[in-house]
Amino acid sequence: MDKRLLFVASLLLCLTGTSFAQQEKLLTHFIFDKMSLNPGATGITTENTVCATSIYRNQWDRVNGAPNSAVLNVEANLQRFFPSAAGISFYHDAIGFYRQNNVVLNYAYHQPLSNGDLLGIGLGIGISSMSNTPTWVTPQTQFPAGIDPLLYTTGYSQTNVDMNFGVYYHSDKNFYAGVSGVHLNAAQFDTAIGLSMSRHFYLMGGKYFEDLIAQDIDLEANVLVRTDLVKTSADVNVRALYQDRFYGGLTFRANDAVAIMLGMIDVIPNLNVGYSYDATVNKLRTNSWGSHELMVKYCYMIPPPPREVTINPRWL
């Protein structure tokens, strides 16, 4: 069998078999995707604002069947009415023959603490769907009768409930930390191959340093740790921001990639864009051209309610 075909077949078997190693998305721009990882972070730093964030990731470029992911988060801070926020998160993932779609509604209660700090306690409830439509092409010299009998050929499509929970702490001193769990109900899908949604847990934290390097140059450090209680991985990100308009940074993901990140804030008012490139450092580095990621974020300030003025007719 051709080595390229053997490699692709092995990759698809790993991705569509019983292990389903990457059920959760990997994003270099995870600092812009907090609400889907931790419902408690929903709208916590955007008072009286509605923000929409979209992230597209092409993972392991030039590898056939490699993951392609898209995320769309919309969050609204409801501080004007109640110390809380609401949001909706959509996630699509395509890996080989495998498709996953998640739609989750988030609600977060923001408990004020001392010195202007906030504690967000959030719950996410939604649906998750999984489908698989395998179409294999096998060497006819080895399998003249058709498909390899060892390959999984039966497709499926199922939808189930999905539940997330998180606690997020935001300090007025430019510090944050959060802990959360997603897919907590561990929904069952195709029982024939033992497919279920694995619970994942996240620990995140970060610190913003103003004028640390020089005047008008700030530094931000972020850490994200993820685990399904079988495997654990961590992302460490450092960004430098110039005049609150331009940023560049580096991300290191253990045993996976080293990434560069570039972006611009307020390309037009309230519109931010970012791009990242991951250089693969795992065993796929000889076949992959790396991973590309594009981020777009737009925020809309909710206008204040109109002021009503009553004038007595006698004073006209």
C-alpha positions as CSV (number, residue, x, y, z in Angstrom):
1,M,0.0,0.0,0.0
2,D,1.2,3.5,-0.8
3,K,2.8,5.1,2.2
4,R,0.7,8.2,1.8
5,L,-2.5,6.2,1.7
6,L,-1.4,4.2,4.7
7,F,-0.7,7.3,6.7
8,V,-4.1,8.9,5.9
9,A,-5.9,5.6,6.7
10,S,-4.1,5.3,10.0
11,L,-5.0,8.9,10.9
12,L,-8.7,8.4,10.0
13,L,-8.8,5.2,12.0
14,C,-7.4,7.0,15.0
15,L,-9.9,9.9,14.6
16,T,-13.0,7.9,13.8
17,G,-12.4,4.8,16.0
18,T,-13.4,4.2,19.5
19,S,-10.9,6.5,21.1
20,F,-12.0,9.8,19.5
21,A,-8.8,11.4,20.9
22,Q,-9.8,15.0,20.0
23,Q,-13.4,15.6,21.0
24,E,-12.5,19.1,22.3
25,K,-11.3,21.9,20.1
26,L,-7.7,23.2,20.4
27,L,-7.5,26.9,19.8
28,T,-4.4,29.1,19.9
29,H,-6.8,32.1,20.4
30,F,-8.3,30.4,23.6
31,I,-8.1,33.8,25.3
32,F,-10.9,35.0,23.1
33,D,-13.0,31.8,23.7
34,K,-13.4,31.7,27.4
35,M,-17.2,31.6,27.5
36,S,-17.4,28.2,25.6
37,L,-14.8,26.7,28.0
38,N,-16.2,28.3,31.2
39,P,-19.8,29.6,31.3
40,G,-18.9,31.7,34.3
41,A,-16.7,33.9,32.1
42,T,-19.7,34.9,29.9
43,G,-19.9,38.7,29.6
44,I,-18.0,39.4,32.7
45,T,-15.7,42.1,31.3
46,T,-18.1,43.7,28.8
47,E,-20.5,45.9,30.9
48,N,-23.6,46.8,28.9
49,T,-22.1,45.4,25.7
50,V,-22.9,42.6,23.2
51,C,-19.9,40.9,21.7
52,A,-19.6,38.4,18.9
53,T,-16.4,36.3,18.4
54,S,-15.7,34.0,15.5
55,I,-12.6,31.7,15.3
56,Y,-11.8,29.4,12.4
57,R,-9.0,26.8,12.7
58,N,-7.4,24.8,9.9
59,Q,-5.4,22.2,11.9
60,W,-2.5,20.3,10.4
61,D,-2.6,21.9,7.0
62,R,-2.1,19.6,4.0
63,V,-3.0,16.5,6.1
64,N,-6.1,14.8,4.5
65,G,-8.9,14.4,7.0
66,A,-7.3,16.6,9.6
67,P,-9.5,18.7,12.0
68,N,-11.2,21.9,10.7
69,S,-13.0,23.8,13.5
70,A,-15.2,26.9,13.7
71,V,-16.5,28.7,16.8
72,L,-19.0,31.5,17.1
73,N,-19.7,33.0,20.5
74,V,-22.2,35.8,21.2
75,E,-22.4,37.2,24.8
76,A,-24.4,40.0,26.3
77,N,-23.7,41.7,29.6
78,L,-27.0,42.4,31.4
79,Q,-25.6,44.5,34.2
80,R,-28.0,47.3,33.5
81,F,-30.9,45.1,34.5
82,F,-29.3,42.4,36.7
83,P,-25.8,41.4,37.7
84,S,-25.5,38.7,35.1
85,A,-24.9,37.8,31.5
86,A,-26.2,35.5,28.8
87,G,-24.7,34.0,25.7
88,I,-24.9,31.4,23.0
89,S,-22.0,29.3,21.7
90,F,-21.8,27.3,18.5
91,Y,-19.0,24.9,17.7
92,H,-18.5,22.8,14.5
93,D,-15.7,20.3,14.0
94,A,-14.9,18.1,11.0
95,I,-12.3,15.3,11.4
96,G,-12.1,12.8,8.6
97,F,-15.6,11.3,8.2
98,Y,-16.6,12.5,11.7
99,R,-18.7,15.7,12.3
100,Q,-19.5,17.3,15.6
101,N,-21.9,20.2,16.3
102,N,-22.5,21.9,19.7
103,V,-25.0,24.6,20.5
104,V,-25.0,25.8,24.1
105,L,-26.9,28.5,25.9
106,N,-25.0,30.1,28.8
107,Y,-26.1,32.1,31.8
108,A,-23.7,33.6,34.3
109,Y,-24.5,35.3,37.6
110,H,-21.9,38.0,38.5
111,Q,-21.4,38.3,42.2
112,P,-19.6,41.6,43.1
113,L,-16.7,41.1,45.6
114,S,-14.5,43.6,47.4
115,N,-12.4,46.1,45.5
116,G,-14.4,45.9,42.3
117,D,-13.7,42.2,41.8
118,L,-16.3,39.9,40.3
119,L,-17.1,36.2,40.6
120,G,-19.0,34.6,37.7
121,I,-20.9,31.4,38.3
122,G,-22.2,30.0,35.1
123,L,-24.2,27.2,33.6
124,G,-24.4,26.0,30.0
125,I,-27.2,23.8,28.6
126,G,-27.5,22.8,25.0
127,I,-27.3,20.0,22.5
128,S,-24.5,18.1,20.9
129,S,-24.7,16.1,17.7
130,M,-22.3,13.6,16.3
131,S,-22.3,11.9,12.9
132,N,-20.1,9.7,10.8
133,T,-20.4,8.8,7.1
134,P,-17.4,6.6,6.3
135,T,-16.4,6.1,2.6
136,W,-13.3,4.0,2.3
137,V,-11.2,3.3,-0.8
138,T,-9.1,0.1,-0.3
139,P,-6.5,-1.5,-2.6
140,Q,-8.2,-3.9,-5.0
141,T,-5.2,-6.1,-5.1
142,Q,-5.5,-6.9,-1.4
143,F,-9.4,-6.8,-1.2
144,P,-10.8,-7.8,-4.6
145,A,-14.2,-8.4,-3.1
146,G,-14.5,-4.8,-1.8
147,I,-13.9,-3.1,1.5
148,D,-11.6,-4.3,4.2
149,P,-13.8,-6.2,6.7
150,L,-11.9,-4.7,9.6
151,L,-12.9,-1.1,8.8
152,Y,-15.9,0.5,10.4
153,T,-18.4,1.2,7.6
154,T,-21.7,1.8,9.3
155,G,-22.6,5.5,9.6
156,Y,-24.6,7.2,12.3
157,S,-26.1,10.5,13.3
158,Q,-27.3,11.3,16.9
159,T,-28.1,14.3,19.1
160,N,-28.0,14.5,22.8
161,V,-28.2,17.0,25.7
162,D,-24.9,18.8,26.7
163,M,-24.2,20.5,30.1
164,N,-21.4,22.7,31.2
165,F,-20.6,24.5,34.5
166,G,-17.9,27.0,35.5
167,V,-16.7,29.5,38.1
168,Y,-14.6,32.5,36.9
169,Y,-12.9,35.1,39.0
170,H,-12.1,38.5,37.6
171,S,-9.9,40.9,39.6
172,D,-9.9,44.7,39.2
173,K,-6.1,44.3,39.4
174,N,-5.9,42.8,35.9
175,F,-5.9,39.2,37.0
176,Y,-8.3,36.3,36.3
177,A,-8.7,32.6,37.1
178,G,-11.3,30.0,36.4
179,V,-12.2,26.4,36.7
180,S,-14.9,24.6,34.7
181,G,-16.2,21.3,33.4
182,V,-17.9,20.7,30.0
183,H,-19.9,17.7,28.8
184,L,-20.6,16.9,32.4
185,N,-23.5,14.6,31.6
186,A,-21.2,12.5,29.4
187,A,-23.9,11.9,26.7
188,Q,-24.0,8.5,25.0
189,F,-24.1,8.3,21.3
190,D,-23.3,5.2,19.2
191,T,-23.3,2.3,21.7
192,A,-22.3,-0.2,19.0
193,I,-18.7,1.2,19.0
194,G,-18.8,2.6,22.6
195,L,-18.9,6.3,21.6
196,S,-19.7,8.8,24.3
197,M,-18.9,12.5,25.0
198,S,-16.0,12.6,27.4
199,R,-16.1,15.0,30.3
200,H,-13.4,17.7,30.1
201,F,-12.1,20.0,32.8
202,Y,-10.4,23.3,32.4
203,L,-8.2,25.5,34.6
204,M,-7.4,28.9,33.3
205,G,-5.6,32.0,34.6
206,G,-3.9,35.1,33.4
207,K,-2.3,38.5,34.4
208,Y,-2.1,41.8,32.6
209,F,1.0,44.0,33.2
210,E,0.7,47.6,32.1
211,D,3.9,49.4,30.8
212,L,6.0,46.4,31.8
213,I,8.4,46.4,28.9
214,A,8.3,50.1,28.1
215,Q,5.8,53.0,27.9
216,D,2.8,52.1,25.8
217,I,3.9,48.4,25.7
218,D,1.9,46.1,27.9
219,L,2.3,42.4,28.5
220,E,-0.3,39.7,29.1
221,A,0.4,36.1,30.2
222,N,-2.3,33.4,30.0
223,V,-2.4,29.7,30.9
224,L,-5.0,27.0,30.0
225,V,-4.8,23.5,31.3
226,R,-7.3,20.9,29.9
227,T,-7.8,17.3,30.9
228,D,-10.3,14.4,30.4
229,L,-8.8,12.7,33.4
230,V,-6.9,10.4,31.0
231,K,-4.7,12.9,29.2
232,T,-3.7,16.4,30.2
233,S,-2.3,19.2,28.0
234,A,-1.5,22.9,28.7
235,D,-1.2,26.1,26.6
236,V,1.0,28.9,27.8
237,N,0.5,32.2,26.0
238,V,2.4,35.6,26.2
239,R,1.2,38.7,24.3
240,A,2.7,42.1,24.0
241,L,0.3,45.0,23.2
242,Y,1.4,48.3,21.7
243,Q,-0.7,51.3,22.5
244,D,-3.7,49.0,22.9
245,R,-3.9,48.7,19.1
246,F,-1.5,46.0,18.0
247,Y,-0.4,42.8,19.6
248,G,2.0,39.9,18.9
249,G,2.6,36.9,21.0
250,L,3.8,33.3,21.3
251,T,1.9,30.2,22.5
252,F,3.4,26.9,23.5
253,R,1.2,23.8,23.6
254,A,2.9,20.8,25.3
255,N,3.9,18.0,22.9
256,D,1.9,19.6,20.1
257,A,2.9,23.0,18.7
258,V,4.6,26.4,19.1
259,A,2.6,29.3,17.7
260,I,3.0,32.9,16.7
261,M,0.1,35.3,17.1
262,L,-0.5,38.7,15.5
263,G,-3.6,41.0,15.7
264,M,-5.0,44.5,15.6
265,I,-7.5,46.1,18.0
266,D,-10.1,48.6,16.6
267,V,-9.4,48.0,12.9
268,I,-12.6,50.0,12.7
269,P,-14.2,51.0,16.0
270,N,-14.9,47.9,18.2
271,L,-13.7,45.4,15.6
272,N,-10.6,43.2,16.4
273,V,-8.9,40.7,14.2
274,G,-6.2,38.2,14.8
275,Y,-4.2,35.5,13.1
276,S,-2.0,32.7,14.4
277,Y,0.3,30.0,12.9
278,D,1.1,26.8,14.8
279,A,4.4,25.1,13.9
280,T,3.7,21.4,14.6
281,V,6.3,19.7,16.9
282,N,4.7,16.3,17.4
283,K,5.0,13.2,15.1
284,L,2.9,14.9,12.4
285,R,5.6,17.6,11.8
286,T,7.0,15.8,8.7
287,N,3.5,15.7,7.0
288,S,1.8,18.8,8.3
289,W,2.4,22.3,7.1
290,G,1.3,23.6,10.5
291,S,-2.1,25.0,11.6
292,H,-3.7,28.3,10.7
293,E,-6.2,30.3,12.8
294,L,-8.3,33.4,12.1
295,M,-10.1,35.4,14.8
296,V,-12.7,38.2,14.4
297,K,-14.4,39.9,17.3
298,Y,-16.9,42.8,17.2
299,C,-18.6,44.5,20.2
300,Y,-21.7,46.7,20.3
301,M,-22.3,49.1,23.2
302,I,-26.0,49.0,24.3
303,P,-27.2,52.6,24.2
304,P,-28.6,54.0,27.5
305,P,-32.4,54.1,27.8
306,P,-33.9,57.3,26.4
307,R,-34.4,60.0,29.0
308,E,-38.1,60.9,29.5
309,V,-38.8,64.5,30.4
310,T,-42.3,65.6,31.5
311,I,-43.2,69.2,31.1
312,N,-46.3,70.7,32.7
313,P,-48.5,72.4,30.1
314,R,-48.8,75.5,32.3
315,W,-45.0,76.0,31.9
316,L,-44.9,75.9,28.1
